[in-house]
């Protein structure tokens, strides 16, 4: 049969359509070209396409086949294409590839609940940024993002993050930003007395003081609120030292310990050989690993440091309150004295005027060249004098000056009493004489 010859022919691998066999058109060159283009369909052993009506052969122009296929020769498309044939039509399409961003580091459970940590680093190793980073941040599983060091006047600072903050825009797109909840501040040229560190330590104290009611006294509830994971005050001050304790270090600790928890890390030395000084923090790490573990992996240690920082803030607050009360009382006293001076006698002004008048009067009196004699007093009256009533010596002199008029008054009173008494005696004598005369006359009668 013709069908078997077609199956053995190299140029007509595709089996002939039954309709084409009946028409006797299988031997043409067009059929051979079409079958050569459709040969991949039957190379896989799949069944032949289903029967299609005659009109479907010319339903699409020949240019359509050149669009879907990469070959130059075109075969009449079928109205019902096979799924595998449709798969081959995608060989000429280009699908762009998308490059996904790198996955963000996943925060740990400790990092999610860590809260804010603010550290101040001073000492021998504070100026070495690589050493400080290796001490706290490098190879730290809880740190998901680390910033860069930024310089200040007397040091540097750096922000790191242990968690991500998720943001959503109005279109529902997500965006993640680092929390920046770890702040490391390094300071150089601190000095022995530590006076340059106190303004840095007290800077969050003033901002926190403004939002607390001045009438609120220190209590457990207030301490707990200030020691929260979001407190703005510094958590601890770390002294990096590579030497044994000294007098300068002890003086620095005594100055700073009442204001912030102080932690000493002696790198390269045995920490257990050197006991801690009073008023220091209860956290005494013996190695850099213990320091990192206490800050990032020990909630109990971190909570203890925050409570110590809160207690030091409340102590500073009470001291500032007492000083403010003293200054307020001093201001009230000053205002009261000033108001009294305005409405009462001004001694300084009086002395200035008195001295000016005295020099003028002395110059005028010296030109007269006469001496004023003491007048003879006809009546025993006190001479009025102008004295300073607020001066103690003037008050004593004024008291003694009252003795003379008091003596004169007492003498006048006594003399008047004696005179009255003598007049009374005369009256009594006259009355007695009258009575005696009447009695004598009565007896003689």
C-alpha positions in Angstrom: 0.0 0.0 0.0 1.0 3.6 -0.4 0.8 4.0 3.4 3.5 1.4 4.0 5.7 3.0 1.4 5.3 6.3 3.1 6.2 4.9 6.4 9.5 3.5 5.1 10.5 6.6 3.3 12.9 8.9 5.0 11.3 12.1 3.7 7.8 11.1 4.7 8.1 9.9 8.3 4.7 11.4 9.3 1.9 9.0 8.6 -0.5 10.2 5.9 -3.8 11.6 6.6 -6.6 9.2 5.6 -8.3 12.0 3.7 -5.0 12.5 1.8 -4.8 8.9 0.9 -8.2 8.9 -0.6 -7.3 12.0 -2.6 -4.1 10.5 -3.9 -2.0 13.6 -3.1 0.8 12.0 -1.0 3.4 11.9 -3.7 3.7 15.6 -4.3 6.7 17.7 -3.3 4.6 19.9 -1.0 3.5 16.9 1.0 7.0 15.8 1.4 8.1 19.2 2.6 5.2 19.4 5.0 5.8 16.0 6.4 9.4 16.8 6.9 8.5 19.8 9.1 6.0 17.7 11.1 8.3 14.9 11.7 9.2 15.8 15.3 5.6 15.2 16.3 5.8 11.5 15.4 9.4 11.0 16.4 8.2 10.7 20.0 5.7 7.9 19.2 2.6 10.0 20.1 -0.7 9.4 18.2 -1.4 11.4 15.1 -3.5 14.5 15.1 -7.3 14.0 15.0 -9.2 14.5 11.9 -9.9 18.0 10.8 -12.3 19.2 8.2 -10.9 20.4 4.8 -11.7 24.0 5.5 -9.3 24.0 8.5 -6.2 23.5 6.4 -6.4 26.9 4.9 -7.9 28.7 7.9 -4.7 30.5 8.7 -2.3 32.1 6.2 1.2 30.7 5.7 2.7 33.7 7.4 1.2 32.5 10.7 3.2 29.4 10.7 6.4 31.3 10.2 5.5 33.4 13.3 5.1 30.5 15.7 8.0 28.5 14.5 11.6 29.2 13.9 11.8 27.1 10.7 11.5 28.8 7.3 9.3 26.1 5.8 5.7 26.2 6.8 3.1 23.5 7.1 -0.6 24.1 7.1 -1.7 24.8 10.7 -4.5 22.7 12.2 -7.4 24.3 14.0 -7.0 21.9 16.9 -3.3 21.8 17.7 -1.9 19.0 19.9 -0.6 20.0 23.4 2.9 18.9 22.5 2.8 20.9 19.3 1.8 23.9 21.3 4.8 23.3 23.6 7.1 23.5 20.6 5.7 26.8 19.5 7.3 28.4 22.6 10.8 27.8 21.3 11.0 31.2 19.7 9.9 33.2 22.8 12.2 34.8 25.4 11.2 34.7 29.1 13.2 37.2 31.2 14.8 36.0 34.4 14.4 37.9 37.7 17.2 38.2 40.3 15.7 38.0 43.8 17.4 40.1 46.6 19.5 38.3 49.2 17.5 37.1 52.2 17.8 39.2 55.3 19.4 37.6 58.4 16.8 36.2 60.7 16.8 37.7 64.2 17.1 35.3 67.1 14.7 35.0 70.0 17.2 37.0 72.2 17.5 39.7 69.6 13.8 40.2 69.3 13.3 40.7 73.0 16.6 42.6 73.7 15.3 46.1 73.7 17.6 49.2 73.7 21.2 48.9 74.8 23.3 52.1 75.2 27.0 51.5 76.1 29.9 53.9 76.7 33.4 52.6 76.2 36.4 54.3 77.7 39.9 53.2 78.6 42.9 51.9 76.7 41.1 50.0 74.0 38.3 52.5 73.3 40.1 54.2 70.4 40.6 50.9 68.6 37.3 50.5 66.6 38.3 47.0 65.4 38.9 45.8 68.9 35.6 47.2 70.2 33.7 45.7 67.2 35.3 42.3 67.8 34.5 42.5 71.4 30.7 43.2 71.0 29.5 42.8 67.5 31.7 40.6 65.2 30.5 37.0 64.9 27.5 37.8 67.1 24.6 35.7 66.2 22.1 38.2 67.7 23.3 41.1 65.5 21.5 41.2 62.1 22.8 44.6 60.9 25.7 46.8 61.8 26.4 50.4 60.8 29.6 52.3 60.4 31.6 54.2 62.9 30.9 58.0 62.9 33.3 60.4 64.5 32.5 63.1 67.1 34.5 65.8 68.9 36.0 63.4 71.5 35.1 60.0 70.2 33.0 57.9 67.9 29.6 56.1 67.9 28.0 53.2 66.1 24.5 51.7 65.8 23.8 48.0 65.4 20.5 46.1 65.2 19.3 42.8 66.6 15.8 42.9 64.9 14.0 44.3 61.9 11.2 46.9 61.8 8.5 46.1 59.2 6.8 48.9 57.3 3.9 48.6 54.9 3.1 51.3 52.3 -0.5 52.1 51.2 -0.2 49.5 48.4 0.6 46.7 50.8 4.3 46.4 49.9 6.5 45.4 52.8 9.8 47.2 53.7 12.2 46.2 56.4 14.5 48.6 58.3 17.1 47.9 61.0 15.9 48.6 64.5 19.2 50.3 65.5 18.6 49.3 69.1 22.3 48.9 70.1 24.3 52.1 70.5 28.0 52.0 71.3 29.8 55.3 72.2 33.5 55.5 72.6 35.2 58.4 74.3 38.9 59.5 74.5 40.8 62.0 76.6 38.5 61.3 79.6 41.0 62.5 82.2 41.4 61.5 85.8 38.5 63.3 87.4 36.0 62.2 84.7 34.4 65.6 84.5 34.1 65.4 80.7 32.0 62.3 81.0 29.3 63.6 83.3 27.6 65.9 80.7 27.4 62.9 78.3 25.9 60.7 81.1 23.5 63.4 82.2 22.2 64.3 78.7 19.5 61.6 78.8 18.8 62.4 82.5 17.6 65.9 81.6 15.3 64.7 78.8 13.8 62.0 81.1 13.4 64.6 83.9 11.2 66.7 81.7 8.5 64.0 81.3 8.3 62.9 84.9 6.0 64.8 87.3 8.1 66.6 89.9 5.6 65.6 92.6 6.2 61.9 91.9 8.5 60.5 94.6 10.9 57.6 94.1 9.1 54.3 94.3 9.2 50.7 93.0 6.8 51.5 90.2 8.7 54.5 89.0 12.0 52.5 89.1 10.4 49.7 87.0 9.1 52.2 84.4 12.5 53.8 84.1 14.3 50.4 83.9 12.1 49.3 80.9 13.8 47.9 77.7 13.1 51.3 76.0 14.7 53.5 78.6 16.8 56.4 77.0 19.5 56.4 79.7 22.8 54.6 79.2 22.8 51.0 80.3 26.5 50.8 81.4 29.9 52.3 81.2 32.7 49.8 80.2 36.3 50.5 81.1 38.7 48.6 78.9 42.0 48.3 80.7 45.1 46.3 80.1 46.8 47.1 83.4 46.2 46.6 87.1 44.2 49.0 89.2 45.8 52.4 89.9 45.0 55.5 92.0 43.9 57.4 88.9 41.5 54.6 87.9 40.1 54.4 91.4 39.4 58.2 91.4 37.7 57.9 88.0 35.5 55.1 89.2 34.6 57.0 92.4 33.5 59.9 90.2 31.4 58.0 87.7 30.0 55.1 89.7 27.3 57.2 91.4 25.9 58.2 88.0 26.1 55.1 85.8 26.8 51.3 86.3 30.6 50.9 85.8 31.9 47.6 84.4 35.7 46.9 84.1 37.1 44.5 81.6 40.9 43.9 81.9 41.8 42.2 78.6 44.8 40.1 78.9 44.7 39.9 82.7 43.0 37.6 85.2 39.8 39.5 86.2 39.4 37.4 89.4 42.6 38.8 90.9 41.3 42.3 91.2 38.2 42.9 93.4 35.7 45.5 92.4 35.4 48.8 94.2 32.3 49.9 96.1 29.4 51.5 94.2 30.3 49.7 91.0 28.0 47.4 89.0 27.2 43.9 90.3 28.0 42.6 86.8 31.8 41.7 86.7 32.6 39.7 83.6 35.8 37.7 83.6 36.4 37.6 79.9 35.1 39.2 76.6 32.9 36.2 76.0 31.3 36.7 79.4 30.7 40.4 78.7 29.0 39.6 75.4 26.9 36.8 76.9 25.8 39.0 79.7 24.7 41.8 77.4 23.1 39.8 74.6 22.2 36.4 76.0 21.4 37.0 79.7 18.1 38.8 80.3 18.7 38.7 84.1 22.1 40.5 83.8 20.7 43.1 81.4 17.7 43.7 83.6 20.0 44.2 86.6 22.1 46.8 84.8 18.9 48.7 83.8 17.7 48.7 87.4 21.0 50.0 88.6 21.0 52.8 85.9 17.4 53.7 87.0 18.4 53.9 90.7 21.3 56.2 89.8 19.0 58.5 87.8 16.5 58.7 90.7 19.4 59.6 93.1 20.6 62.3 90.7 17.0 63.5 90.5 16.6 63.9 94.2 19.9 65.7 94.5 18.8 68.1 91.8 15.5 68.6 93.5 17.1 69.5 96.8 19.5 72.0 95.1 16.6 73.5 93.2 14.7 74.0 96.5 17.7 75.7 98.1 18.1 78.0 95.1 14.4 78.8 95.1 14.5 79.7 98.9 17.6 81.8 98.2 15.8 83.6 95.4 12.7 84.2 97.5 14.9 85.6 100.3 16.8 87.9 97.9 13.5 89.2 96.4 12.1 89.8 99.9 15.2 91.7 101.0 15.2 93.8 97.8 11.6 94.7 98.3 12.2 95.6 101.9 15.1 97.8 100.9 13.0 99.6 98.4 10.3 100.4 100.9 12.4 100.9 104.1 15.5 102.7 105.2 18.6 102.1 103.1 21.7 102.1 105.3 24.2 102.2 102.4 22.5 105.1 100.8 22.2 106.9 104.2 25.9 106.4 104.9 26.9 107.7 101.5 24.8 110.8 101.8 25.9 111.3 105.5 29.6 111.2 104.5 29.0 113.6 101.7 27.2 116.0 103.9 29.8 115.6 106.6 32.7 116.6 104.4 30.7 119.6 103.1 29.7 120.8 106.6 33.2 120.4 107.9 34.6 122.5 105.0 31.9 125.1 105.6 32.4 125.2 109.3 36.2 125.5 109.1 35.9 128.7 107.1 33.9 130.3 110.0 36.9 129.9 112.3 34.7 129.9 115.5 34.0 127.4 118.2 30.5 126.7 119.3 30.1 126.8 123.1 27.9 124.4 124.9 24.5 126.0 125.7 23.3 126.2 129.3 20.1 124.2 129.6 17.4 126.0 131.5 15.2 122.9 131.7 16.3 119.4 132.1 15.3 118.1 128.7 17.1 115.6 126.6 18.8 116.8 123.4 17.3 115.1 120.4 19.8 113.3 118.3 19.7 111.4 115.0 20.7 107.8 115.5 20.7 104.7 113.4 17.9 102.5 115.0 19.2 99.3 113.3 22.8 99.7 114.4 23.6 97.9 117.7 26.0 100.5 119.0 23.6 103.2 118.2 20.8 101.3 120.0 23.0 100.9 123.1 23.9 104.6 123.0 20.3 105.5 122.7 19.4 103.4 125.7 22.0 105.1 127.9 20.9 108.5 126.7 17.4 107.8 128.2 18.9 107.5 131.7 19.2 111.3 132.2 15.6 112.2 131.3 14.4 109.3 133.3 16.4 110.4 136.4 15.0 113.9 136.0 11.5 112.7 135.7 11.8 110.5 138.8 13.3 113.3 140.8 10.5 115.6 139.8 7.9 113.0 140.8 9.5 112.5 144.2 9.7 116.2 145.0 6.1 116.6 144.0 5.1 113.7 146.2 7.0 115.2 149.2 5.3 118.5 148.6 1.9 117.0 148.5 2.7 115.1 151.7 3.9 118.2 153.5 0.7 120.0 152.5 -1.4 117.2 153.8 0.5 117.3 157.1 -0.3 121.0 157.5 -3.9 120.3 156.9 -3.9 117.6 159.5 -2.2 119.8 162.1 -4.8 122.5 161.5 -7.6 120.1 161.8 -6.1 118.7 165.0 -5.7 122.1 166.5 -9.3 122.9 165.7 -10.5 119.8 167.4 -8.4 120.5 170.4 -9.7 124.0 170.7 -13.3 122.8 170.5 -12.7 120.2 173.2 -11.0 122.7 175.5 -13.9 125.2 175.1 -16.5 122.5 175.8 -14.7 121.4 179.0 -14.4 125.0 180.3 -18.1 125.6 179.7 
